């Protein structure tokens, strides 16, 4: 298949120990210093690493554009509601899915694609890429891609989000060799624990507090808070002058050499 080349544990200040980059020997855990001044977060040395490998975590053009992405490891019953909101508001999104999700909810994968959304690769079995060899990583990504192609009209996958946000120079290079573009994020909230939901107001408040031009937003579709808050989040961001674009728009902007830059 031909492709195009290209979660968060929090403290009050840092995601995944921002200044302690190693999660284990030779591995990085994606993280950044949170910013609530509506400016891009400080990702430190990660910026150069991603730039060197054609990876994204933000649109640096300065435009009030945001990119919605969801991680889907399993279905909790809220994705249909999320898709209903996206359809109503005419907002594109990217769903990074695992093999378990594809196998358990093929009708939702098909609906995502039919309604104009992008399926991203979150690996088939959700392993830490930095602990496997190149052949295993290749198999994880290509097996997931074939699974998506079987249940939808999306036959190729361009974007990859590494499980647990863990990566290193080698895994970035391996993904590039396979034609994938790494996509991280610049805005996320504590939302994945289904037993510790805090109400839709919390999700709304956290997104609005951290929002900044060019944000790539990570949400988990298992969160009831996110499903209930999404419509208001989208409507309020539109009122503040933000527009919603897809990751394809971001990459095309880069290819056309319009303002993006790191």
NORVENCOR-V684135 format. One record per backbone hydrogen bond with DSSP energy under -0.5 kcal/mol. CO is the residue of the C=O (numbers start at 0). NH is the residue of the N-H. If there is no record, write none. Layout:
CO;NH + CO;NH
This chain:
5;180 + 5;181 + 6;8 + 7;9 + 8;15 + 12;33 + 13;10 + 16;19 + 18;20 + 20;28 + 23;26 + 26;22 + 26;23 + 27;29 + 27;166 + 31;14 + 31;33 + 32;41 + 37;212 + 40;42 + 41;32 + 42;45 + 43;46 + 44;48 + 45;49 + 46;50 + 47;51 + 48;52 + 49;52 + 49;54 + 50;53 + 55;183 + 56;215 + 57;56 + 57;59 + 58;61 + 62;64 + 63;242 + 64;213 + 65;244 + 66;216 + 67;93 + 68;218 + 69;71 + 69;95 + 70;72 + 70;220 + 71;97 + 77;81 + 78;82 + 79;83 + 80;84 + 81;85 + 82;86 + 83;87 + 84;88 + 85;89 + 85;90 + 86;89 + 91;67 + 92;117 + 93;69 + 93;95 + 94;96 + 94;119 + 95;71 + 96;121 + 97;101 + 98;102 + 99;103 + 100;104 + 104;107 + 104;108 + 105;109 + 106;110 + 107;111 + 108;112 + 109;113 + 110;114 + 111;116 + 112;115 + 117;94 + 117;119 + 119;96 + 119;121 + 120;160 + 122;98 + 123;98 + 123;99 + 126;128 + 127;130 + 128;131 + 132;136 + 133;137 + 134;138 + 135;139 + 136;140 + 137;141 + 138;142 + 139;143 + 140;144 + 141;145 + 142;146 + 143;147 + 144;148 + 145;149 + 146;150 + 147;150 + 147;151 + 152;154 + 157;180 + 158;120 + 159;182 + 161;164 + 162;165 + 164;29 + 166;27 + 167;171 + 168;172 + 169;173 + 170;174 + 171;175 + 172;176 + 173;177 + 174;179 + 175;178 + 179;5 + 179;181 + 180;159 + 181;55 + 186;217 + 188;190 + 191;193 + 192;195 + 198;201 + 198;202 + 199;203 + 200;204 + 201;205 + 202;206 + 203;207 + 204;208 + 205;209 + 206;210 + 211;214 + 213;58 + 214;66 + 214;216 + 215;185 + 215;186 + 216;68 + 216;218 + 217;188 + 218;70 + 218;220 + 219;222 + 221;223 + 222;226 + 223;227 + 224;228 + 225;229 + 228;232 + 229;233 + 230;234 + 231;235 + 232;236 + 233;237 + 234;238 + 235;239 + 236;241 + 237;240 + 242;65 + 242;244 + 245;248 + 245;249 + 246;250 + 247;251 + 248;252 + 249;253 + 250;254 + 251;255 + 252;257 + 253;256
